[in-house]
């Protein structure tokens, strides 16, 4: 029996691509085993957002070789794309693939074993203009499915390595997106999450279609009842966009709208393409069309040069917007990005203090958002039985709050209307 194990770091796109590579191995007769088990091949799908991500990738490469010294080690993804020479120097690495040509992973691993050779096929991603079709046909979960619609990013924020790791934007053909959505519907999925490196830029390279076309096309697929959007740039949102998705009727009222800072001077240093005034207006447009929308975001604290007053600006802005949840990250210099060379790098203890302050603010506003839902009826897609609780099921509302109800009948895979009666930590307690 041929075996392969995977270890995935980073974003939902990486997780999607890992599932696609797992399927390639299974079709070639391999059995997928746990990453801690002895395997013939280990595939490490890497992230390179921070230097810590690189270190975690290196640690798992070495760990895999210790588990089975005779194994083939394949390193794929963003870290190997940005630093192929560095990866090549790690003892035990046999195959190096970047963020393209992952559909060759089985062939290359078998070639490396057969010929006892080290293979590096990383090429310059900035010249890659075509979306690579690496798709999932045999889905393992049964409620929500990720569907990758684009790759690459042209934004070049000063702190971010991703444009160098993923290359320019490439949009997937609409007909291929719809085909995959149809397969997901036949597999009884009710919700599709549109994902990519920079989803808001879908279609800007091919000009003939845009994100609304994708949403409309998927909405017509029988069996798909919900469409959820992954992280978006605020600049995408306008009245025309919101009118269009409301007319579709299946788009969830949840928006992960990137903020990063509530200070205009910090946003400018970050090379973000908006101000907090623009962001505020975008949120108003969303709530005009979807009053109960859950708006989540990411915020970086301790960006180079961030003063105490700039940090307070961010805290005040977060309170003003009233997010349903925020994700707080401490700035980490990433070699190869402009911000890593900026003056006035912030001390670690300051980042820690600011992170703790903002996390507490985030917890309070999330609590307020959930309080405002009491007494409301919300549609919930139930995904699983509650751990340790019989006749209790959990899933997500359209505005992306986890909810629990009691039921003597299984609700898994069903969308049900439920009344919010209470909350417990980050969970809504509901009744049918």
N, C-alpha and C positions, 0 to 999 in steps of 0.2 A: 504494500500500500504506500503510495506516494503522499507525502504530507507537506503542508505549507502553513505558516503562521504569519499573522499580520499584526503590526503595531502602528496605530494611527495617532498623530499629533495634530493639533490645530482645529481648523474650522469645519463647518458642515459640508463644505465643498470637498475637503479632503476625505471626510467620512463617506460621502457619496462615491468618490473615486475609488476608495478602498473596496467598497461593496462591488463595484464594477470589476475590479481586478480579481477579487475573490471568485467571481463568476467565471472569469477567463480560466483560472486554475481548475475550478470544478469541471468545466467542460473538457479539460485536458486530462481528467482522471485523477485529480488530486483531492485529498480530504483536508478540509480546513480544521486545524487544531488550535488550542489556546496558545497565546503568545508565550506562556511560561512552560509549555510542553516541548519535548524534543521533536524537532521537525527537520525535514530534508532541506527546506527553503524558508528563510525568514525575509519578509518584505516590510521594510520600515518606511512608511509614508510620512514624510517629514514636514515640519512647519519651520519658518524662519522669521516670524514676526519679531521675536526678541532674541537676544543672545542666549537667554535661558532655554528657548526652544531648541536652538542648535545644540546646547549641552545635553539636553534630554535625549535628542536624537543619537548623539555619540554614545551616551550611556547605554541605550538599548541595543545599539549595534554590538557593543562589547559584551553585554549580557547574553545576547543571542548566541554569540560564538562560544561562550562558556557552556551554555546548555548543550550545544552540539558542535564540537570543533570541526566536524566534517561537513557542516551545513553550507549552503550557498546563501550569502547575504546580499540582498538587493536593496539599495537605498534609492528612493524615488521622491519626487515632490520638490517643494520650494527650497529647502536647504541645499539639496544637491544641485538645483538649478543655479542658485546664487554662488555657491562655493564648491564646485565639482572637484577642484584641486585639493581642497581641504578634506573632503570626503574620501578622495582616493588615497590619502595618506593614512587613513584609519585602518589599522590592521584587521584583516578579515573580510573587508568589503570586496565583493566579486563583481557586482553589476551596479552601475550608476546611471540612473535615468532622471531627467529633470521633470518639467511640467508638460512635456509633450512626449509622444511615442510610448505612453504607458500600456497601450494595447499590444506592445511587443514583449511585455514583461515575462511571460511564460517561455517564449522562444529564447529570449536572451539568458534566462536562468538555466535552461537546459543546455544551451550552447556553452555557457561558462563551466558547467559540470563536465560535460563531455570532453571539451578541449582543454580543461584546466587553465582557462584564460580569464583575465580581468577585462571587463568590458565597460567602456564609458561612452555613452552616445549623447551626452548633453550638448545641445547646440545653442546658438544665440537666439533667445526667445523673442527678441525685439523685431525679428524679421518674420515671425510666425503670424500669418494673416488668416488662417483657417481654423474654425472651431473643430476640435478633435472629438469625434464621436466615440465616447467610451460610456456605454449605457448599462443600465440594470434591467434585466428581464425577469429574474426570479427573486421577487421581493420577500424578505424574511419577516418584517413586521406586518401588521394587518390593519392599521387605522390611518396613519398619516404617512405620506411618502414625499421625499425630496425629489425634485426634478430640476436638473441643472440646465439652464438656458443660455448661459454665456460664460466667458472666461476673460481674464485680463482686466487691466485698469489703466486709464490715461490721466489720473488725477495728480499723481506725484506730490502727495502731502509730504511735508518736510521730514516727518518722523517715520515714514512708512517704506518698507523695502518691497512691498508686494508688486508694484509695477515692474520692478527689476526681476522678480521671481516668476511672474505670470505673463509678462509681456503686454502688448496692446490689446484693446478690447476685441473680442471675436464673438459674434452672435451665432447661436445655433439656428439652423433652418427651421422655419415655423412648422413645416410638414413633419419634420423629425420630432419636434416637441409634441405635436398632436398625437403622433403614433405612439410615443411613450406614454402619454396621458391615457390613451385608449387601453393600453396594456395594463396600466395601473387600475383603471376602472374595472376591467375584467377580473382583476385580482381582488376586487371588493374594497378598494380604497375609496374613501369618501372625501378625503382632504388631500390636496396637493400643495406643497410648499415650493414656490419658485425660488431657486437659489442660483448663485453665481458669485463671482468675485466683486462685480459692481453691477448689480441687477438694473439699476436706474439707467445705465448706458445701453441697455439692449436695443439693438437696431441702428445705433448711430454709425456703425461701420458699413452696414449693407443698404441703408437709406430707404429700402422698400417696405419695411415693416417696423413696428415699435412694440413696446411693452403692452400697450392696450390691445394690439392685435393678438398677442399671445394670450392675454386674459380672456378676450372674447372667444378665441378658438377653443381654449380648454373648457370654458363654461358650457360649450355646446356638446361636450362629451357626456354621454348618458352615464349616470352613476356618480359623477363627480359633483358633490354638493357644496364643497368649500374650496376656495383658493386663498392661500395665505402668501403674503410677500415677505421675503427675508429682508435684510438690512437695506435701507434706501438712503440716498442723498436727499437732503431737504429740497434742493433745487428742482427735483422731479415734480413736486407737488404744486398743482395749480387748480383753478376751478374746473377747467376742461378735463383734467385727469380725474378729479374726484367725481364729477358728473358721470363720466364714462364708467367708472367702476361701480358706482351706485346703480346705474342702469343695468349692469350685468347681473347684479343681485346675489352673487356668490362669493364676493371678495370679503374676507374677514375684516372686521373693524379693529385691526391691530396693525400698528406701524412702528417698526424699529427704525427710528429716524436719527441718523448719526448727528451728534452734537460736538463732542470732544472738549469743548470749553464754552463757558457763558461769557467770556471776555473777548471783545472784538480785537484787542491788541494781541492776545494769544492766538486767536483764530488766524490773524494775518501772518504771524510767525509760523503757524502750522501749515500755511498755504492752503487753507480751506477756502471754498469758493462762495462763502456767504457770511453775513453778519448775524448777530443775535436778533436784530430787528427783522431781518428776512426770515430767520427761523421761527420767530414768534408769529409772524404772519402766516407761515405755512401751517403751523399748528391750528391757528384760527380757521383756516380753510378746511382742514380735516374735520374739526369739530362742528363746523357749519353743516357738513354733509353727514357726519357720523358722530352724533353728540356723545355717545358712550365709548368712543374709541379708546383703546388702551394704547398709550404711546410710551415706548421704551427707548432707551438710548445708552450709548457708551460715553464715558467721560474720562479724560486723562488728567490726572493731577501731577503737579511737579514738572510741567514742561519747562525746558530751559528758559530762565528769566522770569518765570511766573512769580509776580510779587504777591504780597499778602492781600492787597486791594484787588488784584486780578482774581485771586482765588475767591475772595468774598463775593465778587461779581458773579462768579459761577454758582456759588451756593445760593445767592438770591435769585438767580435766573431759574435754577432747578426748582426752587419753591414756587416761583411764579407760574411756570409751565404746568406743574402738577402731573408729572409722569406717573405711569402705573408701575414702573420699575426702572431703576438705573443700574448700570454695571460700571463700577469704578476701577480704573487701572492706574497704577503708578507708572509714570513715564520711565521707560528703560531705553537708554541710548542703543541704537541699532547701527553697528558698523556698516558703512556704505550709504547712509542717509545724511542729508544736509544737517539735520538737527543734532546729530551726534557730535558735530564740530562746533555747535553754537557755544558762545560764552555763557557764563552764569548758569552752569549746570546746578541743579538743586540738590542739596544734601539729602541723604536717605532718610534721616529722622524727620525732616520736614515733610517729605512725601508720605511717610507713614502717618504723621499727625493729620495731614490734609485728607488722606484717604479715609481714616477713621471718622473724621467729621462728616465727610460727604456721604459715607455709607449710612451713618445714623440719620442724616437728612433723608436719604433715599428710602430707608425703612419706614420713616414717618409718613412720607407722601404716598408710599405704596399702601400703607395701612389706611390712609384717608380715602384712597381710590376704592379700596375694597369696601369700606364703610358705606360709601355712596351707592353701592350696588345692593344693599340690603332691601328686601322687599321686591326686588325686580325679578322678572322671569328671563332667563338666559338660555340660549341653546348650547348644549354641551355634547361634544363628541367623546364618548366614553372609550377609554383605551385599555383599562386593566382593572382587576379586582384590587381593592385596597389591601395593603400589606397587613397581615395579622387581623383582618376584620372580615368576617363572613357576611354575605349579603350586603356588601358595600362596594361601590364602584367609583372610579375617578377618571376624569378626562379634562379637556380644556374648553372654556367658553370661546366664542368667536373673538372676544377682545383679549384672549390669551391669559386667562386666570384659571389656575387649577381648581377644580370643583369636585365635591364628593356627594353622593346620594346613597340612601339605603334602598335596596330592592331585592326581592326574593327571586326575581328572574334575572338572568345575565343580561347586562346592558352593553357588553363589549362590542364595539364596532357600530353602535347605534348613536344617532343624534336625537337627543330628547330635550324638551323644554323643562327647565327646573327653576324653582323659586329659591332665591337666596334668603336663608333665615339666620345665618350667623357666619362667623369666620374663626379659623383656628390657625394661628401663625400665618402662613402664606396660602392657606387653603380656604375656599368658600364652602360652607356647609349648606347643602340645598335639599329640597324635597321635590318629588315629581308632582 
